Amino acid sequence: MNARSGKLGNFVTTLLLLLIGGGLIYGSLVNVEVGQQIGEALKMPLVGSGVGVILILAVFLRWIGGGRRKPKETFIDFQSDDGSVGISTRAIQDFIERVGKEFAAVKSIESVLFQDKGALDIALNVKVVSGNKIPELSQVLQQRIRESVRESLGLDEIRNITIKVQEIVGEPSKPVPEEAPPAE
């Protein structure tokens, strides 16, 4: 079902529900005679079943019309020497996550992008393997991602790379005893 027929289905469904609901409210609260006439009409098999079919169809049309929407894909645009280039935010996130997984100390990584006034902010949610120095890892990870995004994707305006360590996984590594220097 394409978007146009989905919108038409939503419109028809909404209109039918408003008419039926409005008629029932009007007949119950404003003009009781109309309400009694609606009640008598609904007792007739064809009218009552017809209204029931309309209500069921309205629900199905609503489900069909509203259930197949894809989120709109967003792009980050930049100017190159030959024109404009757009890269989907999903492609950039995948790239950043692949770069992050190059580090043995990173168990998992998820990225979120924010674009504001031509500059890009990157937020990383990271699970780190136990026994690693988080400040040093964070600094190297930020630097590596910044360089990779600039070199491979051509995005120069990276303002901030924020790292949030979500979890430290694994058992802490036991220190390896140092061997004593050979006696002379």
Secondary structure, DSSP 8 states (H G I E B T S, - for coil): --HHHHHHHHHHHHHHHHHHHHHHHIIIII-HHHHHHHHHHHHSHHHHHHHHHHHHHHHHHHHHHHS-------EEEEEETTEEEEEEHHHHHHHHHHHHTTSTTEEEEEEEEEEETTEEEEEEEEEEETTS-HHHHHHHHHHHHHHHIIIII----EEEEEEEEEEEES--------------
